[in-house]
Amino acid sequence: MDAFDILILVLGILTGGILLALRLPFYKLLIYFVAIMFSVGMPIAIIFGIAKCIKNCDEER
């Protein structure tokens, strides 16, 4: 596992734990979880993807 996988895993566990602690109905919990993961997880995925691409380009030179 690289740093991105671990970061997304930790983000998902923390988000799920916080939402479960709020004792929301399941459908709201699911909607909030997906919304948070998209709003926070997607920018992280883009940043790590760009960084990985730059690293691969530097290694090819």
C-alpha positions as CSV (number, residue, x, y, z in Angstrom):
1,M,0.0,0.0,0.0
2,D,1.3,3.4,-0.8
3,A,0.5,6.6,1.1
4,F,-2.6,7.4,-1.0
5,D,-4.3,4.1,-0.2
6,I,-3.5,4.5,3.5
7,L,-4.8,8.1,3.5
8,I,-8.1,7.2,1.8
9,L,-8.6,4.2,4.2
10,V,-8.0,6.4,7.3
11,L,-10.3,9.1,5.9
12,G,-13.1,6.6,5.2
13,I,-12.8,5.0,8.7
14,L,-12.8,8.4,10.5
15,T,-15.7,9.7,8.4
16,G,-17.7,6.5,9.0
17,G,-16.9,6.6,12.7
18,I,-18.0,10.2,13.1
19,L,-21.2,9.6,11.1
20,L,-22.1,6.5,13.1
21,A,-21.5,8.4,16.4
22,L,-24.1,10.9,15.2
23,R,-26.7,8.1,15.1
24,L,-28.2,9.2,11.8
25,P,-30.6,7.0,9.8
26,F,-28.8,4.7,7.4
27,Y,-29.8,6.5,4.2
28,K,-28.6,9.9,5.5
29,L,-25.4,8.2,6.8
30,L,-24.8,6.8,3.3
31,I,-25.5,10.1,1.5
32,Y,-23.2,12.1,3.9
33,F,-20.4,9.5,3.6
34,V,-20.4,9.5,-0.2
35,A,-20.6,13.3,-0.2
36,I,-17.7,13.7,2.2
37,M,-15.5,11.1,0.4
38,F,-16.1,12.8,-3.0
39,S,-15.5,16.3,-1.7
40,V,-12.4,15.4,0.2
41,G,-11.2,12.2,-1.4
42,M,-11.3,13.3,-5.0
43,P,-9.0,16.3,-4.6
44,I,-6.6,14.1,-2.6
45,A,-6.7,11.5,-5.5
46,I,-6.1,14.2,-8.1
47,I,-3.1,15.6,-6.1
48,F,-1.6,12.1,-5.6
49,G,-2.2,11.2,-9.3
50,I,-0.4,14.3,-10.5
51,A,2.4,13.7,-8.1
52,K,2.8,10.1,-9.3
53,C,2.7,11.2,-12.9
54,I,5.4,13.8,-12.3
55,K,7.5,11.2,-10.5
56,N,7.2,8.8,-13.4
57,C,8.1,11.5,-15.9
58,D,11.2,12.3,-13.9
59,E,12.3,8.7,-13.7
60,E,12.0,8.3,-17.5
61,R,14.4,11.0,-18.1
